[in-house]
Amino acid sequence: MTLRDGTVGNSYRVKGFGLPKQQEIRLAALGLTVGTSITVLNKKAHGAVIFNVRGTRLAVGKKMADLIQITDEKA
């Protein structure tokens, strides 16, 4: 599933990225790497997703949220 498919309030693990390398490097610098636990905080009507990663709130747009692969925290 993608980050945009996540449910508000649930926790997930980052499974992978389908992003250009430069964007992936930028997200890694912000703490978002494969295996990181995230919690979806809010989803906007226009597709943006706000989530918590390592104690920091981050927001990504619809296109980027569609390219971040996640899996259930329990899986």
Residue, then its C-alpha position, 0 to 999 in steps of 0.5 A: m500500500t502507499l502512504r496515501d492509502g494509510t489510515v489516520g491514527n494508524s502506525y506503519r513501516v516504510k517498505g520502500f520508495g519509488l521516488p527519484k534518488q534526489q528526493e529519496i536522499r532528502l527524505a533520508a536526511l529528514g529521518l524517513t528511511v526504509g524500516t522507519s515507523i511512521t504514524v499518519l496524522n492527517k490526510k488533506a482533501h487535495g491528497a497531501v499527507i501529514f505524518n509523524v516520523r522519529g518525533t517530527r511531523l512531516a508533510v508530503g504532497k499527493k504525488m510523493a505520497d503515492l510513491i512511498q510504500i508502507t506496510d502495517e506495523k504489525a506485519 
